[in-house]
Amino acid sequence: MGSTINTPELLAKHHEATGGKVVTRFPPEPNGYLHIGHAKAMRFSFQTASEYGGYTYLRFDDTNPEKETVEFIENIKENVNWLGYTPYKITHSSDNFQQLYDFAVHLIKKDKAYVDEQTPDQIHEFRRNKLPSPYRTRPIEESLKMFEGMKNGLYEEGQVSLRLKIDPTNENPTLRDPIAYRIKYCPHPHAGNKWCIYPMYDYTHCICDSLENVTHSLCSLEFEIRRDLYYWILEQLDLYRPFVYEFSRLNISNTIMSKRRLTELVTKKYVRGWDDPRLPTLNGLRRKGYIFFFIIFPFSFFLFESSSLYFSHIIDNLLNNYSYTPEAINDFCDLVSVTRRGNENMIALNLLEHCIRKDLDVRAKRVFALLDPVKVIIENVDEKYSHAATAQHFPKDASLGGYTITLTKEFYVDRSDIRTEASKDFFGFAPGQLVGLKYAFPVRVKQIITDNNGEVTELRVDLEQDGGSKPKTFLNWLPVKESHSAIVNLYDVLFLSYNPNEDADWKSSMNPNSLIVKTNARVHKSILGIIPFVMYFSNAKN
């Protein structure tokens, strides 16, 4: 409906401001933490401008003060920086509140906006039925006076609103006289208490794009239906019209990406906060990783190699030294790329896991850890027996160094590597079985001791150093005197459903075992000095 064509005068003014450069913006609403879908959108905006010698604004679309906080603003800034982007400027839509108000007054004077006294429910019902508001023909002077009264706090919330006068019968619902301003007696996290009326996103977004001389307004496909409204507003105000391009949202299996639903998970305490490793938020992703066990030392990465034959586990530091790297997330965004395919497009979680494994494999140092340790006693050595082995930080490249791990008469192995009966398809600790200790010698199981409940409490083995028989597997272990206890959180996917968005009750497929706490884990002493950590394992059904 709105014209996309810029006049020669608008083009000349725009070119003077930009110097002919490509200008984009990343415009998050500060009502939650950024998630990996935002990382994709962010990368598209910043890379598009950079590849053509242009620049990108970080603009906070802060038009809804009830849901926006300084915490969210600062978190977004930090994550943009963490991903490696430097905005040309950091701006806020609220910086333009006075200009937006003046533009609204201009639209009223053009008879393109009016003050409506219908309730929000009535407005919704009338728009749904394509009916004009009974206040649509309100005189211009009366709307001007009432709009000023809205600004001065003369009305209650929901009592009146300012609507654009477009077309109540239009097939595009966004053009059925949308609301431009509503009353909210709520302090703004950036503008403070100056305003009690706030512009709607659809009214604000296009104007801010134009004021910042954005050349390419890049947004996800759900905004495609709003394109006509975008251009209608700019045409009525005789403002520069950017080029609009919509792309498909990023959807990842076993995951919820809706910020509204993520907010519900956090506020209703289904998870432990915005940085819970089960969430797709950047802070959640930064607290987890894949491949083996690992922990992050300051300025370097350490992986704990999993002793389990069944799972790959992850340890992460609870401070801001996280396991996911910006390079891995950006590589994933490059791999999935940007398309116009519909929002039903679903990316399998294991593709993200692949990118993280590939990244951590070359940067994360390995260190032994056990989730459920069981003591082992070597019977054919004396109490003073000691053998210093060198465990590799990077098993694929011994030249990158390692650490010393000492085999003595007593050590630990993981319970998941033990069975009380031998079988042809099991190569771990079982009666009579020869098992290799990684970086050390093989041992042969002589006795598996259990309690009255059949729970394994101890293993007795013999050490075999003669190089005779060769074990079929080499498992992780820990010295008793060189290991320390740890409490570990094991995280799995939050949703068992491949696409929980399709479920009528989206919370119905929540995984009851998405968090398991291990209170008896042990880690190698080389991690001493590092604060508490958690572990993560991915077991998504793809």
Secondary structure, DSSP 8 states (H G I E B T S, - for coil): -------HHHHHHHHHHHTT--EEEE---SSS--BHHHHHHHHHHHHHHHHTT-EEEEEE----TTT--HHHHHHHHHHHHHTT---SEEEEGGGGHHHHHHHHHHHHHTTSEEEE-S-HHHHHHHHHTT---TTTT--HHHHHHHHHHHHTT-S-TTT-EEEE-S-TT-SSGGGSS-EEEEE----BTTTBTS-SEEE-HHHHHHHHHHHTT-SEEEEEGGGGGGHHHHHHHHHHTT----EEEEE----BTT----HHHHHHHHHTTSSSSTT-TTS-BHHHHTT---SS--EEETTEEEE-----SS--EEEEESSS--SS-HHHHHHHHHHH------TT--B-HHHHHHHHHHHHHTTEEE--EESSEEEEEETTS-TT-EEEEEEESSTT-GGG-EEEEEEESEEEEEGGGB-SS--TT--SB-TT-EEEETTS-EEEEEEEEE-TTS-EEEEEEEE--S--S--S-EE--EESTTEEEEEEEEE--SBSSS-GGGSSSGGGGB-TTSEEEEEEEEEEGGGTT---EEEEE-----
